[in-house]
Protein backbone atom coordinates (compact mmCIF):
# COMPACT_ATOMS: atom_id res chain seq x y z
CA UNK A 1 0.00 0.00 0.00
CA UNK A 2 2.72 2.37 0.90
CA UNK A 3 4.71 1.45 -2.20
CA UNK A 4 1.73 2.28 -4.48
CA UNK A 5 1.39 5.66 -2.85
CA UNK A 6 5.10 6.39 -3.40
CA UNK A 7 4.84 5.41 -7.10
CA UNK A 8 1.89 7.76 -7.52
CA UNK A 9 3.83 10.60 -5.89
CA UNK A 10 6.89 9.85 -8.07
CA UNK A 11 4.84 9.71 -11.27
CA UNK A 12 2.98 12.88 -10.29
CA UNK A 13 6.27 14.64 -9.50
CA UNK A 14 7.78 13.50 -12.83
CA UNK A 15 4.74 14.73 -14.75
CA UNK A 16 4.79 18.05 -12.89
CA UNK A 17 8.51 18.47 -13.69
CA UNK A 18 7.91 17.70 -17.38
CA UNK A 19 5.06 20.20 -17.54
CA UNK A 20 7.13 22.80 -15.68
CA UNK A 21 10.12 22.36 -18.02
CA UNK A 22 8.01 22.40 -21.19
CA UNK A 23 5.95 25.32 -19.96
CA UNK A 24 9.07 27.28 -19.03
CA UNK A 25 10.53 27.25 -22.54
CA UNK A 26 11.25 30.70 -23.84
CA UNK A 27 9.08 32.01 -26.62
CA UNK A 28 10.79 32.00 -29.98
CA UNK A 29 12.45 35.23 -30.99
CA UNK A 30 10.66 37.18 -33.71
CA UNK A 31 11.77 36.21 -37.19
CA UNK A 32 14.23 38.83 -38.49
CA UNK A 33 13.38 40.67 -41.69
CA UNK A 34 16.34 40.06 -44.00
CA UNK A 35 14.99 41.23 -47.38
CA UNK A 36 17.17 44.18 -48.54
CA UNK A 37 14.23 45.55 -50.53
CA UNK A 38 12.22 45.92 -47.29
CA UNK A 39 14.99 48.12 -45.87
CA UNK A 40 14.96 50.24 -49.04
CA UNK A 41 11.22 50.77 -48.42
CA UNK A 42 11.85 51.70 -44.75
CA UNK A 43 14.53 54.20 -45.77
CA UNK A 44 12.11 55.86 -48.21
CA UNK A 45 9.71 56.79 -45.38
CA UNK A 46 9.68 60.14 -43.57
CA UNK A 47 10.61 59.90 -39.88
CA UNK A 48 11.18 63.52 -38.89
CA UNK A 49 14.22 65.77 -38.89
CA UNK A 50 16.34 64.30 -36.10
CA UNK A 51 19.83 63.14 -37.05
CA UNK A 52 19.02 59.70 -35.62
CA UNK A 53 15.94 57.59 -36.39
CA UNK A 54 15.08 55.31 -33.49
CA UNK A 55 13.17 52.17 -34.38
CA UNK A 56 11.77 49.54 -32.07
CA UNK A 57 13.30 46.18 -32.97
CA UNK A 58 9.92 44.50 -32.70
CA UNK A 59 7.58 45.18 -35.59
CA UNK A 60 4.12 46.57 -35.02
CA UNK A 61 1.21 46.49 -37.43
CA UNK A 62 -1.36 49.23 -37.87
CA UNK A 63 -4.63 47.50 -38.66
CA UNK A 64 -6.74 49.25 -41.24
CA UNK A 65 -9.56 47.73 -43.25
CA UNK A 66 -7.77 47.97 -46.58
CA UNK A 67 -9.21 44.82 -48.12
CA UNK A 68 -12.66 46.34 -48.72
CA UNK A 69 -11.44 49.58 -50.27
CA UNK A 70 -8.14 48.84 -52.01
CA UNK A 71 -8.21 48.84 -55.84
CA UNK A 72 -7.77 45.49 -57.60
CA UNK A 73 -4.18 46.20 -58.70
CA UNK A 74 -3.16 46.61 -55.02
CA UNK A 75 -4.90 43.48 -53.66
CA UNK A 76 -1.88 41.16 -53.98
CA UNK A 77 0.18 43.77 -52.14
CA UNK A 78 -2.33 43.89 -49.28
CA UNK A 79 -2.42 40.06 -49.21
CA UNK A 80 1.37 39.98 -48.92
CA UNK A 81 1.29 42.69 -46.21
CA UNK A 82 -1.16 40.66 -44.15
CA UNK A 83 0.80 37.42 -44.68
CA UNK A 84 4.18 39.00 -43.77
CA UNK A 85 2.69 40.49 -40.61
CA UNK A 86 0.89 37.36 -39.49
CA UNK A 87 3.79 36.43 -37.19
CA UNK A 88 6.18 38.36 -34.92
CA UNK A 89 9.02 39.98 -36.89
CA UNK A 90 12.04 42.12 -36.07
CA UNK A 91 14.19 44.66 -37.90
CA UNK A 92 17.99 44.47 -37.96
CA UNK A 93 20.19 47.58 -37.62
CA UNK A 94 22.98 46.25 -39.84
CA UNK A 95 20.67 45.85 -42.83
CA UNK A 96 20.01 49.59 -43.08
CA UNK A 97 22.27 51.36 -45.59
CA UNK A 98 21.36 54.72 -44.06
CA UNK A 99 23.44 55.10 -40.90
CA UNK A 100 20.82 57.37 -39.26
CA UNK A 101 18.78 54.31 -38.27
CA UNK A 102 19.29 52.88 -34.80
CA UNK A 103 17.28 49.83 -33.75
CA UNK A 104 16.54 49.38 -30.03
CA UNK A 105 14.83 46.58 -28.15
CA UNK A 106 11.85 47.32 -25.92
CA UNK A 107 14.17 46.76 -22.94
CA UNK A 108 16.63 49.39 -24.25
CA UNK A 109 13.82 51.88 -24.89
CA UNK A 110 12.45 51.23 -21.39
CA UNK A 111 15.76 51.40 -19.50
CA UNK A 112 15.85 55.10 -18.49
CA UNK A 113 12.35 55.08 -16.95
CA UNK A 114 11.78 51.41 -16.19
CA UNK A 115 9.02 51.57 -18.83
CA UNK A 116 8.55 53.00 -22.28
CA UNK A 117 8.53 56.83 -22.39
CA UNK A 118 5.01 58.06 -23.15
CA UNK A 119 4.86 61.68 -22.06
CA UNK A 120 6.32 64.55 -24.07
CA UNK A 121 8.75 65.68 -21.36
CA UNK A 122 9.88 62.09 -20.75
CA UNK A 123 10.76 61.70 -24.40
CA UNK A 124 12.56 65.05 -24.56
CA UNK A 125 14.83 63.96 -21.71
CA UNK A 126 15.43 60.45 -23.09
CA UNK A 127 15.57 61.51 -26.75
CA UNK A 128 18.15 64.23 -26.15
CA UNK A 129 20.59 61.58 -24.94
CA UNK A 130 20.09 59.76 -28.25
CA UNK A 131 20.10 62.90 -30.48
CA UNK A 132 16.44 62.36 -31.34
CA UNK A 133 13.56 64.78 -30.80
CA UNK A 134 11.03 62.99 -33.02
CA UNK A 135 10.24 60.02 -30.80
CA UNK A 136 10.72 56.39 -31.55
CA UNK A 137 8.99 54.50 -34.28
CA UNK A 138 7.81 51.00 -35.08
CA UNK A 139 7.47 49.63 -38.58
CA UNK A 140 5.69 46.57 -39.89
CA UNK A 141 7.05 43.94 -42.21
CA UNK A 142 6.68 45.05 -45.83
CA UNK A 143 4.17 43.46 -48.19
CA UNK A 144 5.12 43.47 -51.88
CA UNK A 145 3.22 42.71 -55.06
CA UNK A 146 4.52 39.93 -57.30
CA UNK A 147 6.57 42.37 -59.42
CA UNK A 148 8.06 43.97 -56.29
CA UNK A 149 7.20 47.45 -57.57
CA UNK A 150 4.36 48.09 -55.09
CA UNK A 151 4.59 47.84 -51.32
CA UNK A 152 2.55 48.41 -48.18
CA UNK A 153 4.22 49.17 -44.84
CA UNK A 154 2.91 50.62 -41.61
CA UNK A 155 4.67 53.12 -39.39
CA UNK A 156 3.82 54.16 -35.83
CA UNK A 157 5.29 57.16 -34.00
CA UNK A 158 5.02 56.28 -30.32
CA UNK A 159 5.80 59.79 -29.16
CA UNK A 160 2.61 61.30 -30.57
CA UNK A 161 0.56 58.13 -31.20
CA UNK A 162 0.30 58.70 -34.93
CA UNK A 163 0.98 56.46 -37.86
CA UNK A 164 -0.68 54.51 -40.58
CA UNK A 165 -0.27 52.23 -43.53
CA UNK A 166 1.71 53.73 -46.38
CA UNK A 167 1.56 52.50 -49.98
CA UNK A 168 4.88 52.82 -51.81
CA UNK A 169 5.85 52.42 -55.46
CA UNK A 170 9.22 51.78 -57.03
CA UNK A 171 9.76 54.33 -59.77
CA UNK A 172 13.06 54.61 -61.63
CA UNK A 173 14.67 52.32 -59.04
CA UNK A 174 13.56 54.41 -56.03
CA UNK A 175 10.75 53.77 -53.51
CA UNK A 176 8.39 56.76 -53.29
CA UNK A 177 4.91 57.51 -51.97
CA UNK A 178 2.41 55.77 -54.23
CA UNK A 179 0.57 57.90 -56.74
CA UNK A 180 -2.80 57.38 -58.33
CA UNK A 181 -5.42 55.18 -56.76
CA UNK A 182 -3.46 53.51 -53.96
CA UNK A 183 -5.19 53.63 -50.56
CA UNK A 184 -3.38 54.93 -47.48
CA UNK A 185 -4.60 54.74 -43.92
CA UNK A 186 -3.57 57.33 -41.35
CA UNK A 187 -3.99 57.32 -37.60
CA UNK A 188 -3.63 60.67 -35.89
CA UNK A 189 -2.60 61.01 -32.30
CA UNK A 190 -2.78 63.75 -29.72
C-alpha positions, 0 to 999 in steps of 0.5 A: 500500500505504501509502495503504491502511494510512493509510485503515484507521488513519483509519477505525479512529480515527474509529470509536474517536472515535465510540464514545468520544463516544457511550460518554461521554454522561452518564446521563440524570438521574432523572425528577423526581416532580411529582405534588402528591398524591405529596408529600401522601403523603410529608408524611403519613409519620412521619420522627422528631422532628427539626425538619428531615427530610433526604431523599435526592434519588434515590428508593429502592425497598424490595422486598417480595413484595406481589403474592402477599399483597395483597388484590384491592382493593389490586392496582392500587395495587401495580401502579402502585407497581411501574410508578412505580418501574421507572425512576430518579426524584427528589424535588424540595424545592420541591414540599413544602408542609411546610418541614421537608423538605430534599432533598439529593443523594448528593454533598451527603450524602457531602461531610463524610466523602467518603462517606455517613455510616453509623455512629451517631457519624458521623451525630450529627456530620453531623446536628447541623450540619443540625439532624437527629438522625433520620438521612436517608431515601429514599422511593420514587415513590408508586403510586396506585389509579385513584381516587387514594384508596389509595397505596403508598410505601416509606421507608428510614431510612439511619441505622438501616437500617430501612424498609418499604412503607407503605400509605396511604389518603385519608380526609376529604381527608387521607392516613393509615396504611391501615386494614383489610386493607392489607398493609405490609412492614417492614424492621428494622435494627440 
